[in-house]
Every structure is written in structure tokens, then in C-alpha cells.
Amino acid sequence: MECIFCRILAGEIPSQEVMSDEDFIAIRDINPKAPVHVLIVPRQHITDMNELAASEPALAGRLFQAVGRVAAKEGIAQSGYRVIVNCGPDGGQEVAHLHLHLLGGRPIGPMVSQP
């Protein structure tokens, strides 16, 4: 098993768990970009959003429900947060296992795009 998230899910690599259920685990990012930076990772190995949409569309809805539950648990549901899902190399995806970044705890600011 070479996928870091699969290894975390298998208990081979320690993580700081925030919440979990039968579909996902939420863990603190080891290199946080905000006071709250939680990764929401499906237990099932799904490479990216393209695979999720094609093979597990119902899981997509459950993952976004999980985002709301984690945001509430972390105390950022009312003040606001950002959810980022990187897909593929050009999208900034570094680990080939779908994961959602939940960021909050301070004003995040607008997204800045490059021409």
C-alpha cells in the first residue's frame, strides 16, 4: 500500500482524527494553511473527483454532509469556511486519493487567479 491516506486509514501512519464515520475520516492537515485545516478523506480509495462522479455519486453528497458536520464540530460553521478539492496535477492534487480540504478559523480572503 503506497497511498498515504490508505496507510493512515489502515492505522500504519498516525494522524490527528477530528471525526469519522463509515464513509470518511477527518484528520488535521500536518501543514495547515489556516487555524482550522482538516482533510476529509473517503475510506474507499477513490483517485479524484472524476472517479467519484463516475462511480460513487451518492458518496459525493455524503462527503459534503460530512464537511458540514466537521465545520460545526470545529466551531467554524457560522463564521464561514472554504472547501477545496484539487483534481489532477494541474489542479494541484498531490495525493492520488480524493480528499477535501476544510479551511477556516480566520478570514480566508478571495481566491486569486493567475492569467
ROZATOR-414083 format. One record per atom (N, C-alpha, C, CB): residue number from 1; residue in one letter; atom name; x, z, y. Coordinates in steps of 0.001 Angstrom, whole numbers, plus 500000, padded with zeros to 6 digits. Glycine has a CB too. Layout:
NUM|A|CA|X|Z|Y
...
This chain:
1|M|N|500848|500000|498820
1|M|CA|500000|500000|500000
1|M|C|500890|500000|501238
1|M|CB|499037|501224|500001
2|E|N|500838|498941|502015
2|E|CA|501687|498853|503181
2|E|C|500935|499093|504488
2|E|CB|502345|497516|503216
3|C|N|499622|499032|504470
3|C|CA|498829|499229|505680
3|C|C|498883|500699|506090
3|C|CB|497360|498773|505460
4|I|N|499317|500938|507322
4|I|CA|499450|502324|507777
4|I|C|498109|503058|507765
4|I|CB|500046|502359|509181
5|F|N|497016|502375|508125
5|F|CA|495724|503049|508128
5|F|C|495245|503342|506711
5|F|CB|494692|502205|508865
6|C|N|495504|502438|505776
6|C|CA|495154|502714|504377
6|C|C|495950|503905|503865
6|C|CB|495413|501473|503488
7|R|N|497197|504017|504283
7|R|CA|498033|505139|503863
7|R|C|497552|506443|504492
7|R|CB|499498|504883|504234
8|I|N|497102|506396|505735
8|I|CA|496520|507586|506375
8|I|C|495253|507988|505629
8|I|CB|496208|507320|507883
9|L|N|494392|507010|505338
9|L|CA|493146|507292|504615
9|L|C|493406|507869|503225
9|L|CB|492312|506022|504495
10|A|N|494502|507445|502597
10|A|CA|494859|507939|501261
10|A|C|495543|509307|501324
10|A|CB|495775|506935|500555
11|G|N|495809|509820|502528
11|G|CA|496465|511111|502668
11|G|C|497978|511045|502548
11|G|CB|495934|512049|501649
12|E|N|498554|509862|502528
12|E|CA|500006|509712|502400
12|E|C|500735|509939|503725
12|E|CB|500338|508329|501866
13|I|N|500045|509708|504824
13|I|CA|500624|509903|506155
13|I|C|499710|510874|506898
13|I|CB|500778|508529|506939
14|P|N|500275|511932|507482
14|P|CA|499431|512886|508208
14|P|C|498861|512277|509485
14|P|CB|500228|514142|508545
15|S|N|497704|512782|509869
15|S|CA|497071|512364|511120
15|S|C|496274|513543|511646
15|S|CB|496155|511103|510916
16|Q|N|495912|513451|512897
16|Q|CA|495083|514482|513505
16|Q|C|493640|513974|513529
16|Q|CB|495586|514843|514948
17|E|N|492874|514393|512544
17|E|CA|491497|513918|512401
17|E|C|490590|514571|513440
17|E|CB|490973|514205|510983
18|V|N|489748|513749|514035
18|V|CA|488762|514204|515004
18|V|C|487395|514324|514328
18|V|CB|488694|513237|516212
19|M|N|487074|513341|513484
19|M|CA|485771|513279|512838
19|M|C|485855|512244|511732
19|M|CB|484637|512934|513858
20|S|N|484969|512352|510757
20|S|CA|484904|511318|509731
20|S|C|483543|511341|509069
20|S|CB|486015|511506|508685
21|D|N|483229|510242|508400
21|D|CA|482054|510173|507541
21|D|C|482353|509189|506427
21|D|CB|480778|509753|508342
22|E|N|481348|508736|505711
22|E|CA|481581|507851|504563
22|E|C|482093|506469|504974
22|E|CB|480298|507697|503766
23|D|N|481893|506078|506235
23|D|CA|482299|504746|506694
23|D|C|483620|504717|507451
23|D|CB|481236|504179|507563
24|F|N|484013|505803|508105
24|F|CA|485142|505753|509013
24|F|C|485869|507096|509076
24|F|CB|484679|505342|510399
25|I|N|487050|507026|509679
25|I|CA|487787|508217|510090
25|I|C|488164|508002|511551
25|I|CB|489066|508472|509180
26|A|N|488093|509049|512340
26|A|CA|488526|509004|513738
26|A|C|489737|509919|513857
26|A|CB|487368|509439|514730
27|I|N|490840|509356|514370
27|I|CA|492085|510103|514479
27|I|C|492674|509932|515877
27|I|CB|493094|509644|513405
28|R|N|493453|510903|516298
28|R|CA|494116|510800|517589
28|R|C|495238|509777|517510
28|R|CB|494661|512169|518037
29|D|N|495353|508957|518541
29|D|CA|496431|507972|518612
29|D|C|497750|508721|518831
29|D|CB|496173|506925|519762
30|I|N|498800|508317|518125
30|I|CA|500081|509006|518261
30|I|C|500806|508619|519549
30|I|CB|500964|508702|517062
31|N|N|500333|507584|520233
31|N|CA|500910|507159|521507
31|N|C|499771|506969|522511
31|N|CB|501746|505838|521342
32|P|N|499140|508083|522933
32|P|CA|497913|507967|523733
32|P|C|498134|507334|525099
32|P|CB|497300|509323|523917
33|K|N|497137|506538|525504
33|K|CA|497147|505868|526800
33|K|C|496205|506541|527792
33|K|CB|496766|504406|526636
34|A|N|495537|507610|527367
34|A|CA|494604|508366|528196
34|A|C|494519|509770|527604
34|A|CB|493181|507672|528262
35|P|N|493981|510740|528363
35|P|CA|493846|512092|527816
35|P|C|493087|512131|526481
35|P|CB|493141|512976|528821
36|V|N|492086|511287|526355
36|V|CA|491400|511116|525066
36|V|C|491706|509694|524607
36|V|CB|489824|511374|525180
37|H|N|492384|509582|523476
37|H|CA|492657|508269|522873
37|H|C|492523|508453|521372
37|H|CB|494096|507710|523269
38|V|N|491374|508035|520883
38|V|CA|491025|508206|519472
38|V|C|490878|506827|518839
38|V|CB|489710|509041|519308
39|L|N|491401|506686|517635
39|L|CA|491239|505454|516867
39|L|C|490129|505663|515858
39|L|CB|492564|505044|516161
40|I|N|489191|504743|515810
40|I|CA|488095|504794|514847
40|I|C|488366|503687|513835
40|I|CB|486673|504623|515547
41|V|N|488621|504106|512602
41|V|CA|489134|503211|511567
41|V|C|488158|503171|510397
41|V|CB|490539|503662|511091
42|P|N|487664|501997|510017
42|P|CA|486803|501932|508834
42|P|C|487596|502313|507580
42|P|CB|486194|500514|508680
43|R|N|486942|503005|506679
43|R|CA|487592|503371|505416
43|R|C|487884|502131|504573
43|R|CB|486711|504353|504622
44|Q|N|487013|501160|504662
44|Q|CA|487200|499899|503937
44|Q|C|488252|499075|504668
44|Q|CB|485853|499103|503813
45|H|N|489202|498507|503934
45|H|CA|490214|497672|504589
45|H|C|489566|496355|505011
45|H|CB|491437|497414|503640
46|I|N|489405|496222|506295
46|I|CA|488881|495007|506921
46|I|C|489938|494608|507934
46|I|CB|487441|495227|507599
47|T|N|490393|493377|507856
47|T|CA|491534|492951|508670
47|T|C|491253|492981|510165
47|T|CB|491949|491567|508273
48|D|N|490119|492424|510584
48|D|CA|489860|492309|512018
48|D|C|488372|492083|512272
48|D|CB|490690|491161|512630
49|M|N|488024|491878|513539
49|M|CA|486626|491667|513915
49|M|C|486037|490426|513264
49|M|CB|486502|491558|515420
50|N|N|486840|489392|513081
50|N|CA|486340|488175|512447
50|N|C|485866|488472|511023
50|N|CB|487432|487081|512435
51|E|N|486665|489204|510277
51|E|CA|486289|489556|508913
51|E|C|485083|490488|508897
51|E|CB|487465|490207|508189
52|L|N|485040|491434|509830
52|L|CA|483905|492355|509913
52|L|C|482606|491584|510145
52|L|CB|484125|493386|511042
53|A|N|482628|490672|511099
53|A|CA|481426|489900|511424
53|A|C|480978|489043|510251
53|A|CB|481676|489019|512643
54|A|N|481942|488498|509503
54|A|CA|481610|487605|508394
54|A|C|481163|488351|507144
54|A|CB|482795|486742|508064
55|S|N|481750|489521|506879
55|S|CA|481496|490163|505589
55|S|C|480729|491474|505660
55|S|CB|482779|490405|504912
56|E|N|480784|492178|506788
56|E|CA|480168|493504|506871
56|E|C|479456|493726|508207
56|E|CB|481226|494582|506667
57|P|N|478504|492886|508586
57|P|CA|477885|493047|509902
57|P|C|477172|494388|510085
57|P|CB|476908|491932|510134
58|A|N|476627|494955|509034
58|A|CA|475948|496253|509165
58|A|C|476947|497359|509494
58|A|CB|475186|496599|507868
59|L|N|478153|497241|508972
59|L|CA|479187|498231|509262
59|L|C|479555|498212|510740
59|L|CB|480431|497976|508405
60|A|N|479484|497055|511368
60|A|CA|479790|496955|512799
60|A|C|478888|497887|513601
60|A|CB|479629|495499|513292
61|G|N|477613|497876|513304
61|G|CA|476688|498762|514001
61|G|C|477002|500226|513756
61|G|CB|475273|498469|513578
62|R|N|477347|500568|512525
62|R|CA|477672|501960|512202
62|R|C|478959|502405|512893
62|R|CB|477804|502138|510685
63|L|N|479912|501497|513053
63|L|CA|481140|501853|513762
63|L|C|480859|502150|515228
63|L|CB|482172|500729|513643
64|F|N|479986|501358|515848
64|F|CA|479676|501622|517249
64|F|C|478820|502877|517404
64|F|CB|478962|500423|517865
65|Q|N|478024|503216|516414
65|Q|CA|477345|504507|516438
65|Q|C|478376|505634|516353
65|Q|CB|476323|504612|515276
66|A|N|479404|505434|515539
66|A|CA|480475|506425|515419
66|A|C|481179|506617|516757
66|A|CB|481487|506001|514340
67|V|N|481375|505542|517509
67|V|CA|482002|505654|518825
67|V|C|481222|506655|519678
67|V|CB|482068|504267|519528
68|G|N|479914|506522|519702
68|G|CA|479090|507429|520497
68|G|C|479209|508872|520043
68|G|CB|477649|507001|520439
69|R|N|479251|509079|518736
69|R|CA|479385|510450|518215
69|R|C|480747|511040|518560
69|R|CB|479180|510469|516690
70|V|N|481792|510243|518434
70|V|CA|483137|510735|518760
70|V|C|483238|511010|520265
70|V|CB|484225|509706|518318
71|A|N|482707|510114|521093
71|A|CA|482735|510326|522544
71|A|C|482019|511625|522912
71|A|CB|482086|509133|523279
72|A|N|480887|511894|522290
72|A|CA|480163|513139|522561
72|A|C|480993|514346|522123
72|A|CB|478794|513139|521839
73|K|N|481583|514267|520953
73|K|CA|482396|515382|520446
73|K|C|483597|515637|521350
73|K|CB|482871|515095|519010
74|E|N|484178|514584|521901
74|E|CA|485348|514709|522765
74|E|C|484980|515049|524213
74|E|CB|486146|513424|522730
75|G|N|483671|515115|524524
75|G|CA|483223|515502|525855
75|G|C|483335|514419|526911
75|G|CB|483986|516671|526298
76|I|N|483366|513149|526484
76|I|CA|483501|512056|527455
76|I|C|482286|511130|527488
76|I|CB|484737|511247|527143
77|A|N|481253|511462|526727
77|A|CA|480092|510572|526657
77|A|C|479409|510416|528016
77|A|CB|479091|511098|525633
78|Q|N|479332|511478|528785
78|Q|CA|478638|511406|530071
78|Q|C|479514|510844|531180
78|Q|CB|478145|512774|530466
79|S|N|480792|511190|531182
79|S|CA|481676|510723|532257
79|S|C|482086|509268|532072
79|S|CB|482919|511596|532329
80|G|N|482098|508802|530831
80|G|CA|482400|507402|530558
80|G|C|483684|507226|529776
80|G|CB|482487|506636|531843
81|Y|N|483780|506076|529153
81|Y|CA|484927|505772|528305
81|Y|C|485029|504275|528124
81|Y|CB|484815|506480|526938
82|R|N|486137|503854|527546
82|R|CA|486355|502441|527236
82|R|C|486586|502320|525741
82|R|CB|487563|501852|528042
83|V|N|486047|501254|525153
83|V|CA|486291|500926|523755
83|V|C|487017|499593|523727
83|V|CB|484957|500874|522927
84|I|N|488138|499569|523026
84|I|CA|488933|498347|522922
84|I|C|489086|497999|521451
84|I|CB|490329|498513|523606
85|V|N|488846|496732|521138
85|V|CA|489076|496222|519790
85|V|C|489969|494998|519932
85|V|CB|487719|495872|519049
86|N|N|491196|495119|519478
86|N|CA|492131|493996|519519
86|N|C|491931|493158|518265
86|N|CB|493611|494490|519633
87|C|N|492009|491840|518414
87|C|CA|491809|490949|517271
87|C|C|492871|489862|517283
87|C|CB|490391|490324|517293
88|G|N|493722|489881|516278
88|G|CA|494755|488860|516131
88|G|C|495944|489083|517045
88|G|CB|494174|487507|516396
89|P|N|497006|488346|516803
89|P|CA|498239|488523|517581
89|P|C|498055|488309|519082
89|P|CB|499290|487577|517077
90|D|N|497326|487277|519475
90|D|CA|497127|487031|520905
90|D|C|496234|488082|521542
90|D|CB|496530|485651|521123
91|G|N|495435|488762|520734
91|G|CA|494572|489829|521230
91|G|C|495247|491188|521244
91|G|CB|493334|489903|520401
92|G|N|496499|491238|520811
92|G|CA|497244|492486|520842
92|G|C|497099|493350|519601
92|G|CB|496827|493264|522010
93|Q|N|496527|492820|518521
93|Q|CA|496357|493607|517299
93|Q|C|497715|493764|516622
93|Q|CB|495328|492934|516332
94|E|N|498159|495009|516467
94|E|CA|499455|495300|515867
94|E|C|499354|495705|514404
94|E|CB|500140|496386|516639
95|V|N|498213|496249|514004
95|V|CA|497994|496664|512615
95|V|C|496846|495835|512063
95|V|CB|497685|498208|512509
96|A|N|497065|495177|510932
96|A|CA|496055|494286|510350
96|A|C|495026|495080|509547
96|A|CB|496724|493227|509452
97|H|N|494441|496071|510181
97|H|CA|493315|496848|509654
97|H|C|492478|497153|510889
97|H|CB|493781|498192|508866
98|L|N|491256|496679|510901
98|L|CA|490371|496859|512051
98|L|C|490374|498306|512516
98|L|CB|488945|496420|511705
99|H|N|490462|498503|513808
99|H|CA|490338|499833|514395
99|H|C|489875|499686|515840
99|H|CB|491689|500614|514317
100|L|N|489119|500654|516288
100|L|CA|488604|500681|517644
100|L|C|489336|501772|518405
100|L|CB|487065|500914|517664
101|H|N|489760|501466|519623
101|H|CA|490392|502450|520489
101|H|C|489313|503020|521406
101|H|CB|491573|501818|521313
102|L|N|489163|504327|521430
102|L|CA|488256|505021|522345
102|L|C|489131|505749|523355
102|L|CB|487288|506021|521581
103|L|N|489011|505367|524631
103|L|CA|489829|505960|525684
103|L|C|488944|506592|526735
103|L|CB|490749|504911|526321
104|G|N|489327|507771|527205
104|G|CA|488578|508442|528252
104|G|C|489297|509686|528712
104|G|CB|487185|508791|527774
105|G|N|488567|510503|529461
105|G|CA|489137|511748|529961
105|G|C|489712|511634|531353
105|G|CB|490194|512222|529038
106|R|N|489672|510445|531911
106|R|CA|490103|510163|533285
106|R|C|489536|508799|533651
106|R|CB|491685|510195|533432
107|P|N|489490|508470|534953
107|P|CA|489072|507110|535304
107|P|C|490045|506101|534705
107|P|CB|488990|506935|536843
108|I|N|489521|505144|533986
108|I|CA|490356|504151|533301
108|I|C|490688|502990|534228
108|I|CB|489650|503631|532038
109|G|N|489798|502659|535123
109|G|CA|490049|501572|536064
109|G|C|489641|500227|535471
109|G|CB|491525|501545|536463
110|P|N|489623|499204|536326
110|P|CA|489193|497885|535878
110|P|C|490247|497237|534974
110|P|CB|488905|496985|537084
111|M|N|489784|496331|534151
111|M|CA|490688|495517|533337
111|M|C|491338|494515|534260
111|M|CB|489938|494802|532154
112|V|N|492604|494300|534097
112|V|CA|493346|493329|534895
112|V|C|493770|492207|533973
112|V|CB|494580|493979|535601
113|S|N|493434|490997|534344
113|S|CA|493812|489851|533519
113|S|C|494927|489075|534210
113|S|CB|492589|488932|533250
114|Q|N|495702|488415|533384
114|Q|CA|496770|487579|533910
114|Q|C|496320|486124|533809
114|Q|CB|498115|487816|533137
115|P|N|496707|485313|534794
115|P|CA|496285|483902|534753
115|P|C|496880|483157|533584
115|P|CB|496667|483202|536033
